Every structure is written in structure tokens, then in C-alpha cells.
Amino acid sequence: QYLFDKQELTPSRVDEHIRRYLASGRMDFTDFFSADSFRSTLTRGIVSQSERNIAGSAYVQTDASVSEGNSGGPLLNSRHEVIGIVTLKVAAGTGNYNFALRMDQLRDELQNNGVHQ
């Protein structure tokens, strides 16, 4: 099912993905990589709040599942750009709330602490 899994890397599958890319102008990582490709996971989710202030820091709130060990992983937008770093999960009576530190917040914090990019 995935393009980069060796048993699925056939010329017809490559052609199919190229045609799909040319028709839509975008690629979706979940079309190309299985969770085993990098011994990690890739999860789809919805951003429910693009900026949520928690203790003076800006976070992206998402419904993408956050589990132990996900901290430090990237939160990607539909253009596969990193928009946040997964850092926080809050379990509440009505469900889980998952957060990623916004990249602009991280950039500001690094600059304020003398870290040069």
C-alpha cells in the first residue's frame, strides 16, 4: 500500500503516485510511508485551535493522538511544514487535549535565551 515499502516499490505504483502529485500539486506523507518505515508513527489530526495561550506560551491545539514518547516530535501542516513541536497532553473528563509549542514561540524563546539559529 505504501510507496516506500520495498515490496510495494513497483514502477506502476511510482507512476501512480507521480500522476496523483501532478494532478493535485501536493503529496501526502501518509500515502508514501508506513508507520514501520521509520520505526515511528505518523498520525492525521485536526487543528482545533491555532493558538492557545498556556502559562504565557503559545501552543497549537490538535486532536492528533499524543502518547508517551511523542514529545519533541513535529506537528506538520498540510504542506508538510513543521508548525509546532509536540509537548503537552492534558487528560480531562471529556477527553484528551493535545498541544504542540508553536514554532514562532520556540523561535522567540531560543532568541531570548541567546541561542542563535
Buried (B, 14 or more C-beta within 10 A) or exposed (E): EBBBBEEEEEEEBEEEBEEEEEEEEEBBEEBBBBEEBEEEEBBEEEBEEEEBEBEEBBBBBBBBEBEEEBEEBEBBEEEEEEBBBBBBBEEEEEEEBBBBBBBEBBEEEEEEEEEEE
